[in-house]
Amino acid sequence: MALNILVVDDEVDILDLIRNCLAADEHNITTASSFLQATQLLEQADYDLFILDLGLGDGSGLDLVQKIRAKHHSWIIILSGRTDPIDRVVGLEIGADDYINKPFHVRELRSRVNAAERRMNTDKTNVTDASTTSEGFSGLNISFAKRRIERLDGSIIPLSAQEFAVLQYLLEHPETAHSRDDIMAAALGGQQDRGERIVDTLIRRIRGKLFPDGTGAQWIKTIHGKGYQIAHPQQD
């Protein structure tokens, strides 16, 4: 499927390079060269995927990630020349799904976008009419169709696309423990090149966001030697 993609970078040459690269795959590309322009475009249209730089002249790319996550579970790829590992960690912690360092190869970017597209196609295939589940899972209202998670007070929990995919997979299959390989194959499109540790990282982030009181391990259990399992609603 063709994706609606918003690319945000203050370097015009980079915008042109990405536009030409991804337009070849028939995606619909919109570009913004500033934080302000990007926030304006967010109010005007919905996007399936965001590609954004951290170093914008009039604002922080990290702030833009948070602004996106406040309303969308769309895929976010950070494209940045910053080499400090902390930037990568913070970007992923606040909701980005992927991080590519500049300078980058267009083939790598296309590969990451294609992986995101496969994940979105899988998500659409798996959505059913019975798309909302909340009862028994710590009072959270989770809509698979809308890709939205709310607390009882109406506040939204901003999960990344990958975090949401993992949580949905575990919720839809609560009867057994799932290995990291199974989770990567079913929820992450089999991204073995990213390594099994990405599953542990995503589980840790999901627990922290859904259960800031530290009880996340009680709801998303680690089963020694097997993997991860959602706690049954009636389990202690």
C-alpha positions as CSV (number, residue, x, y, z in Angstrom):
1,M,0.0,0.0,0.0
2,A,1.1,3.6,-0.5
3,L,1.9,5.3,2.7
4,N,1.3,9.0,3.6
5,I,4.7,10.0,4.9
6,L,5.8,13.3,6.5
7,V,9.5,14.0,6.3
8,V,10.9,16.8,8.6
9,D,14.4,18.1,8.1
10,D,15.9,21.6,7.9
11,E,18.3,20.5,5.1
12,V,16.6,20.9,1.7
13,D,19.0,18.5,0.1
14,I,18.0,15.8,2.5
15,L,14.3,16.4,1.9
16,D,14.8,16.2,-1.8
17,L,16.8,13.0,-1.5
18,I,14.2,11.3,0.7
19,R,11.3,12.5,-1.4
20,N,12.9,11.0,-4.6
21,C,13.9,7.8,-2.8
22,L,10.5,7.0,-1.4
23,A,8.4,8.4,-4.2
24,A,9.9,5.7,-6.3
25,D,8.0,3.2,-4.2
26,E,4.8,5.2,-4.9
27,H,4.5,6.6,-1.4
28,N,2.8,10.0,-0.9
29,I,5.6,12.3,0.5
30,T,5.0,15.6,2.3
31,T,8.0,17.6,3.6
32,A,8.5,20.2,6.2
33,S,11.7,22.2,6.8
34,S,10.9,23.5,10.3
35,F,9.3,22.5,13.6
36,L,6.6,25.1,13.1
37,Q,5.7,23.8,9.6
38,A,5.6,20.3,10.8
39,T,3.2,21.1,13.7
40,Q,1.0,22.9,11.2
41,L,0.9,19.9,8.9
42,L,0.0,17.6,11.8
43,E,-3.2,19.5,12.2
44,Q,-4.1,19.3,8.5
45,A,-3.7,15.6,7.7
46,D,-3.1,12.1,9.0
47,Y,0.2,10.4,8.3
48,D,1.1,6.7,8.4
49,L,4.8,7.3,9.0
50,F,7.1,10.1,10.1
51,I,10.7,10.6,9.3
52,L,12.3,13.4,11.2
53,D,15.6,15.0,12.2
54,L,16.3,15.9,15.8
55,G,18.2,19.1,15.0
56,L,15.6,21.5,13.7
57,G,16.5,25.2,13.7
58,D,13.3,26.4,15.5
59,G,12.6,23.4,17.8
60,S,13.6,20.0,19.1
61,G,12.9,16.9,17.1
62,L,12.4,15.1,20.4
63,D,9.6,17.5,21.3
64,L,8.1,16.8,17.9
65,V,8.1,13.0,18.6
66,Q,6.2,13.7,21.9
67,K,3.7,15.9,20.1
68,I,3.1,13.2,17.5
69,R,2.8,10.5,20.2
70,A,0.2,12.5,22.1
71,K,-2.3,11.8,19.2
72,H,-0.9,9.1,16.9
73,H,0.5,5.6,17.0
74,S,1.9,6.0,13.6
75,W,5.4,4.8,12.9
76,I,8.3,7.2,13.6
77,I,11.8,7.0,12.2
78,I,14.3,9.4,13.6
79,L,17.0,10.4,11.1
80,S,19.8,12.3,12.9
81,G,23.4,13.3,12.7
82,R,23.7,13.3,16.4
83,T,26.2,10.6,17.5
84,D,25.6,10.6,21.3
85,P,24.0,7.2,22.2
86,I,21.8,9.1,24.7
87,D,19.9,10.8,21.9
88,R,19.1,7.4,20.4
89,V,18.0,6.0,23.8
90,V,15.8,9.1,24.6
91,G,14.3,9.1,21.1
92,L,13.2,5.4,21.5
93,E,12.1,5.9,25.0
94,I,9.7,8.7,24.2
95,G,8.1,6.9,21.4
96,A,10.2,6.6,18.2
97,D,10.2,3.2,16.5
98,D,13.5,3.4,14.7
99,Y,16.7,5.5,14.6
100,I,19.0,6.0,11.6
101,N,22.3,7.9,11.9
102,K,23.4,10.4,9.2
103,P,25.0,10.0,6.8
104,F,22.7,7.2,5.7
105,H,22.3,5.1,2.6
106,V,19.0,5.4,0.8
107,R,18.8,1.6,0.5
108,E,18.8,1.3,4.3
109,L,16.1,4.0,4.6
110,R,13.9,2.2,2.0
111,S,14.5,-1.1,3.9
112,R,13.3,0.4,7.2
113,V,10.3,2.0,5.5
114,N,9.4,-1.3,3.8
115,A,9.6,-3.1,7.2
116,A,7.3,-0.5,8.7
117,E,4.9,-0.9,5.8
118,R,4.8,-4.7,6.2
119,R,4.0,-4.2,9.9
120,M,1.1,-1.9,9.1
121,N,-0.3,-4.3,6.6
122,T,-0.2,-7.1,9.2
123,D,-1.9,-4.8,11.8
124,K,-4.7,-4.1,9.4
125,T,-5.2,-7.7,8.6
126,N,-5.4,-8.7,12.3
127,V,-7.9,-6.0,13.3
128,T,-11.3,-7.5,13.9
129,D,-14.7,-6.1,14.6
130,A,-14.2,-6.9,18.3
131,S,-11.4,-4.4,18.4
132,T,-11.5,-3.2,21.9
133,T,-10.3,-5.0,25.0
134,S,-10.0,-3.5,28.4
135,E,-11.8,-5.6,31.1
136,G,-9.5,-7.0,33.6
137,F,-6.3,-5.4,32.3
138,S,-5.8,-2.9,35.1
139,G,-8.7,-0.7,33.9
140,L,-7.1,0.3,30.6
141,N,-9.3,1.0,27.6
142,I,-7.4,-0.4,24.6
143,S,-8.8,0.0,21.1
144,F,-7.0,-2.1,18.5
145,A,-8.9,-0.5,15.6
146,K,-8.1,3.1,16.7
147,R,-4.6,2.1,18.1
148,R,-5.5,4.0,21.2
149,I,-4.9,3.4,24.9
150,E,-6.7,5.4,27.6
151,R,-6.8,5.4,31.4
152,L,-10.1,5.6,33.2
153,D,-9.6,9.4,33.5
154,G,-9.5,9.7,29.7
155,S,-5.7,10.4,29.5
156,I,-4.0,8.8,26.6
157,I,-0.9,6.6,26.9
158,P,1.4,7.3,24.0
159,L,2.9,4.0,22.8
160,S,5.0,3.7,19.7
161,A,3.8,1.6,16.8
162,Q,6.2,-1.3,17.8
163,E,5.2,-1.1,21.5
164,F,1.5,-1.2,20.5
165,A,2.1,-4.2,18.2
166,V,3.8,-6.2,20.9
167,L,1.1,-5.4,23.5
168,Q,-1.7,-6.2,21.0
169,Y,-0.1,-9.6,20.2
170,L,0.3,-10.5,23.9
171,L,-3.3,-9.4,24.7
172,E,-4.7,-11.4,21.8
173,H,-2.9,-14.6,22.9
174,P,-3.0,-14.6,26.7
175,E,-3.2,-18.3,27.1
176,T,0.6,-19.0,26.8
177,A,4.0,-17.6,27.2
178,H,5.6,-16.3,23.9
179,S,9.2,-16.5,23.1
180,R,11.2,-13.5,21.9
181,D,11.4,-15.1,18.4
182,D,7.6,-15.6,18.3
183,I,7.0,-12.0,19.3
184,M,9.5,-10.7,16.7
185,A,7.9,-12.7,14.0
186,A,4.3,-12.0,14.9
187,A,4.4,-8.4,16.2
188,L,7.6,-6.9,14.7
189,G,7.6,-8.5,11.2
190,G,10.4,-10.8,12.0
191,Q,13.1,-8.1,12.3
192,Q,15.8,-10.6,13.4
193,D,18.5,-8.2,12.2
194,R,17.5,-6.0,15.2
195,G,18.3,-8.8,17.7
196,E,16.2,-10.4,20.4
197,R,17.1,-7.6,22.9
198,I,14.7,-5.3,21.1
199,V,11.8,-7.4,22.5
200,D,13.2,-7.0,26.0
201,T,13.5,-3.3,25.5
202,L,10.0,-2.9,24.1
203,I,8.5,-4.9,27.0
204,R,10.4,-2.7,29.5
205,R,9.1,0.4,27.9
206,I,5.5,-0.9,27.7
207,R,5.6,-1.8,31.4
208,G,6.9,1.6,32.3
209,K,4.4,3.5,30.3
210,L,1.3,1.5,31.3
211,F,2.2,1.0,34.9
212,P,4.3,3.9,36.2
213,D,3.7,2.6,39.7
214,G,6.2,-0.3,39.0
215,T,3.6,-3.1,38.8
216,G,4.2,-3.8,35.1
217,A,5.9,-7.1,35.7
218,Q,2.8,-8.3,37.5
219,W,0.7,-7.7,34.4
220,I,3.2,-8.6,31.7
221,K,5.0,-11.5,33.2
222,T,8.4,-12.8,32.5
223,I,8.2,-16.6,32.3
224,H,11.7,-18.0,32.9
225,G,13.1,-20.0,30.0
226,K,10.0,-19.3,27.8
227,G,9.4,-15.6,27.3
228,Y,6.5,-13.2,28.1
229,Q,2.9,-13.6,29.0
230,I,0.0,-11.3,29.8
231,A,-1.4,-12.0,33.3
232,H,-4.9,-13.6,33.3
233,P,-7.5,-11.1,34.6
234,Q,-8.2,-13.3,37.6
235,Q,-4.5,-13.9,38.5
236,D,-3.1,-12.2,41.5
